[in-house]
Amino acid sequence: MERDLSNLVGICGLYCGTCPSYLAYRKNDMGYMKKRAKEKGYTIEGLRCDGCLSDKVADHCKDCRHGFRSCAAEKHVNWCFECEEFPCQRLKNFSGIHIINGISHHEHVIDDLQYMKQHGIEEWLKIKDKASRCTGCGEVLYWFDHKCPVCNGLVEK
């Protein structure tokens, strides 16, 4: 697998490909980046991210207040599903937070990590890439979008 794609697999099981810190930069959505930087108290460059396992991680993910980065380093794993304690209480607690526009971003992390463990990261990435696109025009959307900003099509979540 290309290293670039594995970077899009968060340690905790999130798909980085729809994260605003990853996607807004690629879409050159500077209006959104400025708004997000102001809300989070970061610079635009501090928000920019190339994915969880890349050399350029957004400041708020680099600092991972949930502890996944430090835990993975301590356990010598890349992803939580590689750990003997998977699924741990940290993941269970994490799966119940972070809801925007009525969509829970973390809700399926344990199921997604289990899928990766059984079927591999490449298969999971194919599913996530397909699910992240507008069914009308194929535009890659932010994880919290209900409608496509390009064609106004509805997003299936």
FIKOLZA-1660 file (N, C-alpha, C; in steps of 0.1 Angstrom, whole numbers, plus 5000, padded with zeros to 4 digits):
% residues 157
   i   px   py   pz ch aa at
   1 5008 4988 5000  A  M  N
   1 5000 5000 5000  A  M CA
   1 5009 5012 5000  A  M  C
   2 5004 5023 4993  A  E  N
   2 5012 5035 4993  A  E CA
   2 5011 5041 5007  A  E  C
   3 5023 5046 5011  A  R  N
   3 5023 5053 5025  A  R CA
   3 5014 5064 5026  A  R  C
   4 5011 5072 5015  A  D  N
   4 5002 5083 5015  A  D CA
   4 4988 5079 5020  A  D  C
   5 4984 5067 5015  A  L  N
   5 4970 5063 5019  A  L CA
   5 4970 5058 5033  A  L  C
   6 4980 5051 5038  A  S  N
   6 4980 5046 5052  A  S CA
   6 4980 5058 5062  A  S  C
   7 4985 5069 5057  A  N  N
   7 4985 5081 5066  A  N CA
   7 4971 5086 5069  A  N  C
   8 4961 5082 5060  A  L  N
   8 4947 5086 5062  A  L CA
   8 4940 5077 5072  A  L  C
   9 4947 5068 5078  A  V  N
   9 4941 5059 5088  A  V CA
   9 4945 5064 5102  A  V  C
  10 4936 5070 5109  A  G  N
  10 4940 5075 5122  A  G CA
  10 4943 5064 5132  A  G  C
  11 4952 5067 5141  A  I  N
  11 4956 5057 5151  A  I CA
  11 4943 5051 5158  A  I  C
  12 4934 5060 5160  A  C  N
  12 4921 5057 5167  A  C CA
  12 4910 5051 5159  A  C  C
  13 4913 5050 5146  A  G  N
  13 4902 5045 5137  A  G CA
  13 4894 5055 5129  A  G  C
  14 4898 5068 5130  A  L  N
  14 4891 5078 5122  A  L CA
  14 4897 5078 5108  A  L  C
  15 4889 5082 5099  A  Y  N
  15 4893 5084 5085  A  Y CA
  15 4897 5098 5083  A  Y  C
  16 4910 5101 5081  A  C  N
  16 4915 5114 5079  A  C CA
  16 4911 5121 5066  A  C  C
  17 4907 5113 5056  A  G  N
  17 4904 5118 5043  A  G CA
  17 4892 5128 5043  A  G  C
  18 4884 5128 5053  A  T  N
  18 4873 5138 5053  A  T CA
  18 4874 5148 5064  A  T  C
  19 4885 5148 5071  A  C  N
  19 4888 5157 5082  A  C CA
  19 4890 5171 5076  A  C  C
  20 4884 5182 5082  A  P  N
  20 4886 5195 5076  A  P CA
  20 4901 5199 5076  A  P  C
  21 4909 5195 5085  A  S  N
  21 4923 5199 5085  A  S CA
  21 4931 5192 5073  A  S  C
  22 4926 5181 5069  A  Y  N
  22 4932 5174 5057  A  Y CA
  22 4926 5180 5044  A  Y  C
  23 4912 5180 5044  A  L  N
  23 4905 5182 5032  A  L CA
  23 4905 5197 5027  A  L  C
  24 4903 5206 5037  A  A  N
  24 4902 5220 5033  A  A CA
  24 4914 5225 5026  A  A  C
  25 4926 5220 5031  A  Y  N
  25 4938 5224 5025  A  Y CA
  25 4939 5219 5010  A  Y  C
  26 4935 5207 5008  A  R  N
  26 4935 5201 4995  A  R CA
  26 4925 5208 4985  A  R  C
  27 4914 5212 4991  A  K  N
  27 4904 5219 4983  A  K CA
  27 4907 5234 4981  A  K  C
  28 4917 5238 4988  A  N  N
  28 4921 5252 4988  A  N CA
  28 4909 5261 4993  A  N  C
  29 4902 5255 5003  A  D  N
  29 4891 5262 5010  A  D CA
  29 4896 5271 5021  A  D  C
  30 4902 5282 5017  A  M  N
  30 4909 5291 5026  A  M CA
  30 4899 5298 5036  A  M  C
  31 4887 5300 5031  A  G  N
  31 4877 5306 5040  A  G CA
  31 4874 5297 5051  A  G  C
  32 4872 5284 5049  A  Y  N
  32 4870 5275 5060  A  Y CA
  32 4882 5273 5069  A  Y  C
  33 4894 5273 5063  A  M  N
  33 4906 5272 5071  A  M CA
  33 4908 5284 5080  A  M  C
  34 4905 5296 5075  A  K  N
  34 4906 5308 5084  A  K CA
  34 4896 5307 5095  A  K  C
  35 4884 5303 5092  A  K  N
  35 4873 5302 5102  A  K CA
  35 4877 5292 5112  A  K  C
  36 4882 5280 5108  A  R  N
  36 4885 5269 5117  A  R CA
  36 4897 5273 5126  A  R  C
  37 4907 5280 5120  A  A  N
  37 4919 5285 5127  A  A CA
  37 4915 5294 5138  A  A  C
  38 4906 5303 5135  A  K  N
  38 4901 5313 5145  A  K CA
  38 4894 5306 5156  A  K  C
  39 4885 5296 5153  A  E  N
  39 4877 5289 5163  A  E CA
  39 4886 5281 5172  A  E  C
  40 4897 5275 5166  A  K  N
  40 4905 5266 5174  A  K CA
  40 4917 5273 5181  A  K  C
  41 4920 5286 5176  A  G  N
  41 4931 5293 5182  A  G CA
  41 4944 5289 5176  A  G  C
  42 4944 5284 5164  A  Y  N
  42 4956 5279 5157  A  Y CA
  42 4959 5288 5145  A  Y  C
  43 4971 5287 5140  A  T  N
  43 4973 5293 5127  A  T CA
  43 4968 5284 5116  A  T  C
  44 4967 5289 5104  A  I  N
  44 4963 5280 5093  A  I CA
  44 4973 5269 5090  A  I  C
  45 4986 5272 5091  A  E  N
  45 4996 5262 5089  A  E CA
  45 4995 5252 5101  A  E  C
  46 4992 5256 5113  A  G  N
  46 4990 5247 5124  A  G CA
  46 4979 5237 5122  A  G  C
  47 4969 5241 5114  A  L  N
  47 4958 5232 5112  A  L CA
  47 4960 5222 5100  A  L  C
  48 4969 5226 5091  A  R  N
  48 4971 5218 5079  A  R CA
  48 4976 5204 5083  A  R  C
  49 4971 5194 5077  A  C  N
  49 4975 5180 5080  A  C CA
  49 4976 5172 5068  A  C  C
  50 4985 5162 5068  A  D  N
  50 4986 5153 5057  A  D CA
  50 4982 5139 5061  A  D  C
  51 4975 5138 5073  A  G  N
  51 4971 5125 5078  A  G CA
  51 4978 5121 5091  A  G  C
  52 4972 5113 5099  A  C  N
  52 4976 5110 5112  A  C CA
  52 4990 5104 5113  A  C  C
  53 4995 5096 5103  A  L  N
  53 5008 5090 5104  A  L CA
  53 5018 5097 5095  A  L  C
  54 5015 5109 5090  A  S  N
  54 5024 5116 5082  A  S CA
  54 5034 5124 5090  A  S  C
  55 5042 5131 5083  A  D  N
  55 5052 5140 5089  A  D CA
  55 5046 5154 5092  A  D  C
  56 5034 5157 5087  A  K  N
  56 5027 5170 5089  A  K CA
  56 5013 5167 5095  A  K  C
  57 5013 5167 5108  A  V  N
  57 5000 5165 5115  A  V CA
  57 4995 5178 5121  A  V  C
  58 4982 5180 5120  A  A  N
  58 4976 5192 5126  A  A CA
  58 4980 5193 5141  A  A  C
  59 4982 5205 5146  A  D  N
  59 4986 5207 5160  A  D CA
  59 4977 5200 5170  A  D  C
  60 4964 5202 5167  A  H  N
  60 4954 5196 5177  A  H CA
  60 4955 5181 5177  A  H  C
  61 4958 5175 5166  A  C  N
  61 4960 5160 5165  A  C CA
  61 4974 5156 5171  A  C  C
  62 4984 5164 5168  A  K  N
  62 4997 5161 5173  A  K CA
  62 4997 5160 5188  A  K  C
  63 4989 5169 5194  A  D  N
  63 4988 5170 5209  A  D CA
  63 4978 5160 5214  A  D  C
  64 4970 5153 5206  A  C  N
  64 4960 5143 5209  A  C CA
  64 4956 5143 5223  A  C  C
  65 4946 5151 5227  A  R  N
  65 4942 5152 5241  A  R CA
  65 4935 5139 5246  A  R  C
  66 4932 5130 5236  A  H  N
  66 4926 5117 5240  A  H CA
  66 4937 5106 5243  A  H  C
  67 4949 5109 5240  A  G  N
  67 4960 5101 5244  A  G CA
  67 4964 5089 5235  A  G  C
  68 4958 5089 5223  A  F  N
  68 4960 5078 5213  A  F CA
  68 4975 5078 5208  A  F  C
  69 4980 5090 5205  A  R  N
  69 4994 5090 5200  A  R CA
  69 5004 5085 5210  A  R  C
  70 5003 5089 5222  A  S  N
  70 5013 5085 5233  A  S CA
  70 5010 5070 5236  A  S  C
  71 4998 5066 5236  A  C  N
  71 4995 5052 5239  A  C CA
  71 5001 5043 5228  A  C  C
  72 4998 5046 5216  A  A  N
  72 5003 5038 5205  A  A CA
  72 5019 5038 5205  A  A  C
  73 5025 5049 5208  A  A  N
  73 5040 5049 5209  A  A CA
  73 5045 5040 5220  A  A  C
  74 5038 5041 5231  A  E  N
  74 5042 5033 5243  A  E CA
  74 5040 5018 5240  A  E  C
  75 5029 5014 5233  A  K  N
  75 5026 5000 5230  A  K CA
  75 5033 4995 5217  A  K  C
  76 5040 5004 5210  A  H  N
  76 5047 5001 5198  A  H CA
  76 5038 4996 5187  A  H  C
  77 5026 5003 5185  A  V  N
  77 5017 5000 5174  A  V CA
  77 5014 5012 5166  A  V  C
  78 5009 5010 5154  A  N  N
  78 5005 5021 5145  A  N CA
  78 4991 5025 5148  A  N  C
  79 4982 5014 5149  A  W  N
  79 4968 5016 5151  A  W CA
  79 4963 5008 5163  A  W  C
  80 4952 5013 5169  A  C  N
  80 4947 5007 5181  A  C CA
  80 4943 4992 5179  A  C  C
  81 4939 4988 5167  A  F  N
  81 4935 4974 5165  A  F CA
  81 4947 4964 5167  A  F  C
  82 4960 4970 5166  A  E  N
  82 4972 4961 5168  A  E CA
  82 4975 4959 5182  A  E  C
  83 4968 4966 5191  A  C  N
  83 4971 4965 5205  A  C CA
  83 4964 4953 5212  A  C  C
  84 4971 4947 5222  A  E  N
  84 4965 4935 5229  A  E CA
  84 4953 4939 5237  A  E  C
  85 4952 4952 5240  A  E  N
  85 4941 4957 5249  A  E CA
  85 4929 4962 5240  A  E  C
  86 4930 4961 5227  A  F  N
  86 4919 4965 5218  A  F CA
  86 4906 4957 5220  A  F  C
  87 4895 4963 5221  A  P  N
  87 4892 4977 5223  A  P CA
  87 4892 4981 5238  A  P  C
  88 4899 4991 5240  A  C  N
  88 4901 4996 5254  A  C CA
  88 4891 5006 5258  A  C  C
  89 4891 5009 5271  A  Q  N
  89 4881 5019 5276  A  Q CA
  89 4883 5033 5270  A  Q  C
  90 4895 5036 5267  A  R  N
  90 4898 5049 5260  A  R CA
  90 4891 5050 5247  A  R  C
  91 4891 5039 5239  A  L  N
  91 4884 5039 5226  A  L CA
  91 4869 5040 5228  A  L  C
  92 4864 5032 5238  A  K  N
  92 4849 5032 5241  A  K CA
  92 4845 5046 5245  A  K  C
  93 4852 5053 5253  A  N  N
  93 4849 5067 5257  A  N CA
  93 4849 5076 5245  A  N  C
  94 4859 5075 5237  A  F  N
  94 4861 5083 5225  A  F CA
  94 4850 5081 5215  A  F  C
  95 4844 5069 5214  A  S  N
  95 4834 5066 5204  A  S CA
  95 4821 5074 5207  A  S  C
  96 4819 5079 5219  A  G  N
  96 4807 5086 5222  A  G CA
  96 4807 5101 5222  A  G  C
  97 4818 5106 5216  A  I  N
  97 4819 5121 5216  A  I CA
  97 4820 5127 5202  A  I  C
  98 4819 5140 5201  A  H  N
  98 4822 5147 5189  A  H CA
  98 4811 5146 5178  A  H  C
  99 4800 5153 5181  A  I  N
  99 4788 5153 5172  A  I CA
  99 4787 5167 5166  A  I  C
 100 4787 5168 5153  A  I  N
 100 4784 5180 5146  A  I CA
 100 4774 5178 5135  A  I  C
 101 4765 5187 5134  A  N  N
 101 4754 5186 5124  A  N CA
 101 4746 5173 5126  A  N  C
 102 4745 5168 5139  A  G  N
 102 4738 5156 5141  A  G CA
 102 4745 5143 5137  A  G  C
 103 4758 5145 5133  A  I  N
 103 4766 5133 5129  A  I CA
 103 4777 5131 5139  A  I  C
 104 4777 5118 5144  A  S  N
 104 4788 5115 5153  A  S CA
 104 4800 5110 5146  A  S  C
 105 4810 5117 5147  A  H  N
 105 4823 5114 5139  A  H CA
 105 4830 5102 5145  A  H  C
 106 4829 5100 5157  A  H  N
 106 4836 5089 5164  A  H CA
 106 4828 5076 5166  A  H  C
 107 4816 5076 5163  A  E  N
 107 4806 5065 5167  A  E CA
 107 4811 5052 5162  A  E  C
 108 4817 5051 5151  A  H  N
 108 4821 5037 5145  A  H CA
 108 4835 5034 5146  A  H  C
 109 4843 5041 5154  A  V  N
 109 4858 5038 5154  A  V CA
 109 4861 5024 5158  A  V  C
 110 4854 5018 5168  A  I  N
 110 4857 5004 5172  A  I CA
 110 4853 4995 5161  A  I  C
 111 4842 4996 5155  A  D  N
 111 4838 4988 5144  A  D CA
 111 4847 4989 5132  A  D  C
 112 4851 5001 5129  A  D  N
 112 4860 5004 5118  A  D CA
 112 4874 4997 5121  A  D  C
 113 4879 4999 5133  A  L  N
 113 4892 4992 5136  A  L CA
 113 4891 4977 5136  A  L  C
 114 4879 4972 5140  A  Q  N
 114 4877 4957 5139  A  Q CA
 114 4877 4953 5124  A  Q  C
 115 4871 4961 5116  A  Y  N
 115 4871 4958 5102  A  Y CA
 115 4885 4958 5096  A  Y  C
 116 4893 4968 5100  A  M  N
 116 4907 4968 5095  A  M CA
 116 4915 4956 5100  A  M  C
 117 4912 4952 5112  A  K  N
 117 4920 4941 5117  A  K CA
 117 4916 4928 5110  A  K  C
 118 4904 4927 5106  A  Q  N
 118 4899 4915 5099  A  Q CA
 118 4902 4915 5084  A  Q  C
 119 4900 4927 5077  A  H  N
 119 4901 4927 5063  A  H CA
 119 4912 4935 5057  A  H  C
 120 4919 4942 5066  A  G  N
 120 4931 4950 5061  A  G CA
 120 4927 4965 5059  A  G  C
 121 4937 4973 5060  A  I  N
 121 4936 4988 5058  A  I CA
 121 4932 4992 5044  A  I  C
 122 4938 4985 5034  A  E  N
 122 4934 4989 5020  A  E CA
 122 4919 4987 5017  A  E  C
 123 4913 4976 5022  A  E  N
 123 4899 4974 5020  A  E CA
 123 4891 4985 5027  A  E  C
 124 4895 4988 5039  A  W  N
 124 4888 4998 5047  A  W CA
 124 4889 5012 5040  A  W  C
 125 4901 5015 5035  A  L  N
 125 4902 5028 5028  A  L CA
 125 4894 5029 5016  A  L  C
 126 4892 5018 5009  A  K  N
 126 4883 5018 4997  A  K CA
 126 4869 5021 5001  A  K  C
 127 4864 5015 5011  A  I  N
 127 4851 5017 5016  A  I CA
 127 4849 5032 5021  A  I  C
 128 4859 5037 5028  A  K  N
 128 4858 5051 5033  A  K CA
 128 4859 5061 5022  A  K  C
 129 4867 5058 5012  A  D  N
 129 4868 5068 5001  A  D CA
 129 4855 5068 4994  A  D  C
 130 4849 5057 4991  A  K  N
 130 4836 5057 4984  A  K CA
 130 4825 5064 4992  A  K  C
 131 4825 5061 5005  A  A  N
 131 4815 5067 5014  A  A CA
 131 4817 5082 5016  A  A  C
 132 4829 5087 5014  A  S  N
 132 4831 5101 5016  A  S CA
 132 4828 5110 5004  A  S  C
 133 4823 5104 4993  A  R  N
 133 4820 5111 4981  A  R CA
 133 4805 5114 4979  A  R  C
 134 4802 5125 4973  A  C  N
 134 4788 5128 4970  A  C CA
 134 4783 5117 4959  A  C  C
 135 4772 5112 4962  A  T  N
 135 4766 5102 4952  A  T CA
 135 4762 5108 4939  A  T  C
 136 4761 5121 4939  A  G  N
 136 4757 5128 4927  A  G CA
 136 4768 5132 4918  A  G  C
 137 4779 5138 4923  A  C  N
 137 4790 5143 4915  A  C CA
 137 4803 5137 4918  A  C  C
 138 4805 5130 4929  A  G  N
 138 4817 5124 4933  A  G CA
 138 4827 5132 4941  A  G  C
 139 4823 5145 4944  A  E  N
 139 4831 5154 4952  A  E CA
 139 4833 5147 4966  A  E  C
 140 4846 5148 4971  A  V  N
 140 4849 5144 4985  A  V CA
 140 4844 5155 4994  A  V  C
 141 4837 5150 5004  A  L  N
 141 4830 5159 5013  A  L CA
 141 4836 5158 5027  A  L  C
 142 4834 5169 5035  A  Y  N
 142 4837 5169 5049  A  Y CA
 142 4828 5159 5056  A  Y  C
 143 4833 5153 5067  A  W  N
 143 4826 5143 5074  A  W CA
 143 4813 5147 5079  A  W  C
 144 4811 5160 5082  A  F  N
 144 4798 5165 5088  A  F CA
 144 4788 5171 5078  A  F  C
 145 4791 5170 5065  A  D  N
 145 4782 5175 5055  A  D CA
 145 4770 5167 5053  A  D  C
 146 4759 5174 5051  A  H  N
 146 4746 5167 5048  A  H CA
 146 4743 5169 5033  A  H  C
 147 4748 5180 5027  A  K  N
 147 4745 5183 5013  A  K CA
 147 4759 5186 5007  A  K  C
 148 4759 5183 4994  A  C  N
 148 4771 5185 4986  A  C CA
 148 4772 5200 4982  A  C  C
 149 4782 5207 4985  A  P  N
 149 4783 5222 4981  A  P CA
 149 4785 5224 4966  A  P  C
 150 4788 5213 4959  A  V  N
 150 4791 5215 4945  A  V CA
 150 4778 5213 4937  A  V  C
 151 4770 5201 4939  A  C  N
 151 4758 5198 4932  A  C CA
 151 4745 5199 4940  A  C  C
 152 4747 5201 4953  A  N  N
 152 4735 5202 4962  A  N CA
 152 4729 5188 4965  A  N  C
 153 4736 5178 4960  A  G  N
 153 4731 5164 4963  A  G CA
 153 4731 5161 4977  A  G  C
 154 4723 5152 4981  A  L  N
 154 4723 5147 4995  A  L CA
 154 4734 5137 4997  A  L  C
 155 4739 5137 5010  A  V  N
 155 4750 5128 5013  A  V CA
 155 4744 5116 5021  A  V  C
 156 4748 5105 5017  A  E  N
 156 4744 5093 5025  A  E CA
 156 4754 5090 5035  A  E  C
 157 4750 5090 5048  A  K  N
 157 4759 5087 5059  A  K CA
 157 4756 5074 5066  A  K  C
% end
